[in-house]
Amino acid sequence: MSKFSKYWIERYFRSKDPEAGHRLHRAYERMQRSKEIWDDTKMGPKQEVRGRILQQVRLSIDISRKEAQRPENWRLMGIAASLLVIVGTIIFTWHSGSMTTHDIAPGGNHLELILTDGTVIQLDSIKRPYHSKEMGLMIESTQEGRLRLYSDLHALSTEPVHIRTPKGGQHQIELPDGTIVWLNADSELIFPARFSLEKRQVTLLGEAYFEVSSDSTRPFIVATLYQEIEVLGTRFNICAYANGPNIKTSLLEGKVRIKLKNNTQEIILKPGQQSLLSEGILKVQPVKMREVIDWTAGDFIFDQESLGEIMSKIERWYDVHTEWKGEIKQIQMSGEVSRTKSLLQVLDILHLSTGVYFELKGRTIVISNDAIK
């Protein structure tokens, strides 16, 4: 990194100027390509720079926690996060107190079709239309990057279709009725190759965002482990992982009816509302949809979210496991970071935001309140 880049670091510390962040980002990209190493004479003492970054970012986060509703503070968090990705990654070795010699790339577009005999077909790599006679289904890629599914009208199969994203995967699909579905990591969608004349019903395990094709004669129904969501034409997100503490249904547009399977409780959501099913109790609360569907835009957005919840998302997207040392899952933070960043880049940001330490061992993240010796 040149003295020019050091100038922009100093400018950031003085004014938190967003242009300084952009300049630093470009300088960092050049440094990555040329494989330069940290040079104290040109860039300043590494530990001193690290300490100043830590102080600046924690100040930013304290402001965000107190005034989380003010847009200018979200902008400040974004600037702080940008600098952390740039400088924190360069000096990544201090983030866990030990030398981490490897990194893990972010997830990508991966989708699997599960046949009745258990055979797994990798759909994200298909180059031409795929025809599953067994399922009565035809699949092709679109120019938008999604996979479009067609019913084979001549097929006699009544077997349900099982499509899933592995950990570290996501994909966008178009169902035979024209409904578009974004599947998040470690999720599965089960549906018939041909919907009935009365209803369009699918089963979801995991998380998905739906843009339902309008059909007033056939309601669209999403079944999860404990509830059913009925719609006519709308946009909404469902997070219903089997190992999650609750089920969240968030409505962006339209109207949905939610029914519990084991009792008569029923609610209707309006746009900007979220239903939360926890320990058998269903309640409605306001929600910021940008934070709910952040993953469809390639981001992680946290607003006073617990470290335990954050790390569950990290586990699914980077296909890793966590090992906790100490009672630290309830620590909360706010911020924003791109899902295109490597795992170490994200862990750097979490460390500076929370003070918690992370060590990457293989595909296991050890999380502790103390620096790992």
Secondary structure, 3 states (H helix, E strand, C coil): CCHHHHHHHHHHHHHCCHHHHHHHHHHHHHHHHHCCCCCHHHHCCHHHHHHHHHHHHHHHHHHHHHCCCCHHHHHHHHHHHHHHHHHHHHCHHHCCCCCCCCCCCCCEECCEEECCCCCEEEHHHCCCCEEECCCCEEEEECCCCCEEEEECCCCCCCCCEEEEECCCEEEEEECCCCCEEEECCCEEEEECCCCCCCCEEEEEEEEEEEECCCCCCCCEEEECCCEEEEECCCEEEEEECCCCCCEEEEEEECCEEEEECCCCCEEEECCCEEEEEECCEEEEEECCHHHHCHHHHCEEEEEEEEHHHHHHHHHHHHCCEEEEECCCCCCEEEEEEECCCCHHHHHHHHHHHHCCEEEEECCEEEEECCCCC
